[in-house]
């Protein structure tokens, strides 16, 4: 009810994006104005053919006004969008990339956008939010612009099951809503470890708004990455890829340890140190757990207990067992909301192996960090 009431006005709006040929030029721009200094270097890139094809279809052909990519830290979201930008930037007049991990105050981001496209810069905060966004949207109607906001998890509120933006950052909600609902011929691409709640609402009510969950590399592409780094023991490559879920960051961390500590012996690494993640990744994932609401923590705890009690090796939990294990503590509706939010944070996923029942599963890398998070919670509580 809280989610519905908060966004009732939004969800009743209809898309007004005019993608008729008369309104959108198909002319390629061989030299768009671009500000891509914060975009990652994608000179070395593996796979993602299907994702690139799908994104190009949405951005170039369907002229989608708002797209959100989300997935675990290190999964390759920024690199994927970076590669996409290189392939499609000539379809735009202006292309700009900003990382919200570097600076995320809305006033600064809006000032950057207005300055880049040659519009006036307002100074009063109130005017900057209201008039500045209107000025930006007006320009996006006249010119085809691609705006990338990377690391959007930096502006999402902690311990909020609806994944709303932080207090003081509400102007991002206004920008998302207006980009998704108003008529223009540009595109805003959002990258985040967790899908913002505003995207949920807009995606469900407006056909032109899309989200795409990014998973690990396909096995063949992950093997190419490992082979190119000098790892050739075929029978152990599948173990690495499956355990790390094809996560490029984790695979690269593992490669460094295998080379430096185990003299490139994958066999010894898999026997001794498979659970090595690297401090930065683990810190990022633990931060993601700290964003969880109380209901989400209950679900995570229950999943962990079921796995331990039943000694499950496949890490799969049927929905009925999950609800039964928590129902004494919470209402079913709260449990379902928590599951939905955990999926949007990429911490649990729906298994498609059994069509007769709903089954959730944990990736090994997530399960390990779940245990560490719960241990830390228990320690803090006891202190």
KAKAQUI-V488439 format. One record per backbone hydrogen bond with DSSP energy under -1.0 kcal/mol. NH is the residue of the N-H (numbers start at 1). CO is the residue of the C=O. E is the energy in kcal/mol with one decimal. If there is no record, write none. Layout:
nh->{NH | NH}
co->{CO | CO}
e->{E | E}
This chain:
nh->{5 | 6 | 7 | 11 | 12 | 13 | 16 | 23 | 24 | 29 | 33 | 35 | 39 | 52 | 53 | 54 | 55 | 56 | 57 | 58 | 59 | 60 | 61 | 62 | 64 | 67 | 68 | 69 | 70 | 71 | 75 | 80 | 81 | 82 | 83 | 84 | 85 | 86 | 87 | 88 | 89 | 91 | 92 | 93 | 94 | 95 | 96 | 97 | 98 | 100 | 103 | 109 | 110 | 111 | 112 | 113 | 114 | 115 | 116 | 117 | 118 | 119 | 128 | 129 | 130 | 131 | 132 | 134 | 135 | 136 | 137 | 138 | 139 | 140 | 141 | 142 | 143 | 146 | 147 | 148 | 149 | 150 | 152 | 154 | 155 | 156 | 157 | 163 | 166 | 169 | 172 | 174 | 175 | 176 | 177 | 178 | 179 | 180 | 181 | 182 | 185 | 187 | 188 | 189 | 190 | 191 | 192 | 195 | 197 | 200 | 201 | 202 | 203 | 204 | 205 | 206 | 209 | 210 | 212 | 214 | 217 | 222 | 223 | 224 | 225 | 226 | 227 | 228 | 230 | 231 | 234 | 236 | 237 | 240 | 241 | 242 | 243 | 244 | 246 | 247 | 249 | 251 | 252 | 253 | 254 | 255 | 256 | 257 | 258 | 259 | 260 | 261 | 262 | 264 | 265 | 266 | 269 | 270 | 271 | 272 | 273 | 276 | 282 | 283 | 284 | 285 | 286 | 287 | 288 | 289 | 290 | 292 | 297 | 298 | 299 | 300 | 301 | 302 | 303 | 304 | 305 | 306 | 307 | 308 | 309 | 310 | 312 | 317 | 319 | 322 | 323 | 324 | 325 | 327 | 329 | 330 | 335 | 336 | 337 | 338 | 339 | 340 | 341 | 342 | 343 | 344 | 345 | 346 | 347 | 349 | 351 | 360 | 361 | 362 | 367 | 368 | 369 | 370 | 371 | 372 | 373 | 374 | 375 | 376 | 377 | 378 | 379 | 380 | 381 | 382 | 383}
co->{1 | 2 | 3 | 7 | 8 | 10 | 181 | 20 | 20 | 90 | 93 | 95 | 36 | 48 | 49 | 50 | 51 | 52 | 53 | 54 | 55 | 56 | 56 | 57 | 58 | 188 | 210 | 190 | 212 | 192 | 72 | 76 | 77 | 78 | 79 | 80 | 81 | 82 | 83 | 84 | 85 | 88 | 89 | 144 | 144 | 33 | 146 | 35 | 148 | 150 | 99 | 105 | 106 | 107 | 108 | 109 | 110 | 111 | 112 | 113 | 115 | 114 | 124 | 125 | 126 | 127 | 127 | 130 | 131 | 132 | 133 | 134 | 135 | 136 | 137 | 138 | 139 | 94 | 187 | 96 | 189 | 98 | 191 | 151 | 152 | 153 | 164 | 160 | 155 | 166 | 169 | 170 | 171 | 172 | 173 | 174 | 175 | 176 | 177 | 178 | 140 | 145 | 65 | 147 | 67 | 149 | 69 | 344 | 163 | 196 | 197 | 198 | 199 | 200 | 201 | 202 | 206 | 66 | 68 | 70 | 246 | 218 | 219 | 220 | 221 | 222 | 223 | 224 | 227 | 226 | 232 | 233 | 233 | 236 | 237 | 238 | 239 | 240 | 241 | 244 | 74 | 247 | 248 | 249 | 250 | 251 | 252 | 253 | 254 | 255 | 256 | 257 | 257 | 258 | 262 | 264 | 265 | 266 | 267 | 268 | 269 | 273 | 278 | 279 | 280 | 281 | 282 | 283 | 284 | 285 | 286 | 289 | 293 | 294 | 295 | 296 | 297 | 298 | 299 | 300 | 301 | 302 | 303 | 304 | 305 | 306 | 307 | 360 | 358 | 318 | 319 | 320 | 321 | 323 | 326 | 326 | 331 | 332 | 333 | 334 | 335 | 336 | 337 | 338 | 339 | 340 | 341 | 343 | 342 | 361 | 359 | 317 | 349 | 315 | 363 | 364 | 365 | 366 | 367 | 368 | 369 | 370 | 371 | 372 | 373 | 374 | 375 | 376 | 377 | 378 | 379}
e->{-3.0 | -2.2 | -1.5 | -2.9 | -1.1 | -1.8 | -1.3 | -1.6 | -1.4 | -4.6 | -2.6 | -2.5 | -1.2 | -2.6 | -2.3 | -2.5 | -2.7 | -2.5 | -2.0 | -2.0 | -3.0 | -2.3 | -1.1 | -2.5 | -2.8 | -2.4 | -2.1 | -3.4 | -1.9 | -1.1 | -1.7 | -2.3 | -2.4 | -2.5 | -2.4 | -2.3 | -2.9 | -1.7 | -1.6 | -1.9 | -1.7 | -2.4 | -1.8 | -3.4 | -1.5 | -2.4 | -2.5 | -2.2 | -2.9 | -3.0 | -1.2 | -2.0 | -3.0 | -2.0 | -2.3 | -2.4 | -2.7 | -2.5 | -2.6 | -1.9 | -1.2 | -3.1 | -2.9 | -2.1 | -2.3 | -1.4 | -1.7 | -1.7 | -2.6 | -2.4 | -3.0 | -2.2 | -1.7 | -2.2 | -1.1 | -1.0 | -2.5 | -2.6 | -2.7 | -2.5 | -2.8 | -2.9 | -3.3 | -1.6 | -1.8 | -1.2 | -3.4 | -1.8 | -2.8 | -2.2 | -2.2 | -1.5 | -2.3 | -2.7 | -2.7 | -2.6 | -2.7 | -2.0 | -1.8 | -2.2 | -1.9 | -2.6 | -2.2 | -3.2 | -2.9 | -2.4 | -2.2 | -2.3 | -2.4 | -1.2 | -1.8 | -2.5 | -2.9 | -1.8 | -1.2 | -2.3 | -1.4 | -2.1 | -2.7 | -3.1 | -2.7 | -2.7 | -2.4 | -1.6 | -1.9 | -2.3 | -3.2 | -2.5 | -1.9 | -2.4 | -1.6 | -1.8 | -1.1 | -1.9 | -2.7 | -2.5 | -2.4 | -2.4 | -1.8 | -2.0 | -1.8 | -2.5 | -2.3 | -2.1 | -2.7 | -2.5 | -1.9 | -1.8 | -2.9 | -2.3 | -2.6 | -2.7 | -1.2 | -2.7 | -2.0 | -1.0 | -1.6 | -2.7 | -1.4 | -1.5 | -2.9 | -1.8 | -2.1 | -2.6 | -2.2 | -2.5 | -2.6 | -2.1 | -1.5 | -1.9 | -1.9 | -1.8 | -2.2 | -2.0 | -1.8 | -2.6 | -2.8 | -2.3 | -2.6 | -2.3 | -2.4 | -2.7 | -2.3 | -2.1 | -3.4 | -2.4 | -1.7 | -3.5 | -2.8 | -2.1 | -2.8 | -2.1 | -2.0 | -2.3 | -2.5 | -1.4 | -2.0 | -2.5 | -2.1 | -2.2 | -2.5 | -2.5 | -2.0 | -2.4 | -2.1 | -1.8 | -1.2 | -1.6 | -2.4 | -1.8 | -3.1 | -2.9 | -2.5 | -1.5 | -2.6 | -2.2 | -1.4 | -2.5 | -2.1 | -1.6 | -2.6 | -2.6 | -2.3 | -2.3 | -2.3 | -2.5 | -2.2 | -2.7 | -2.4 | -2.1 | -1.5}
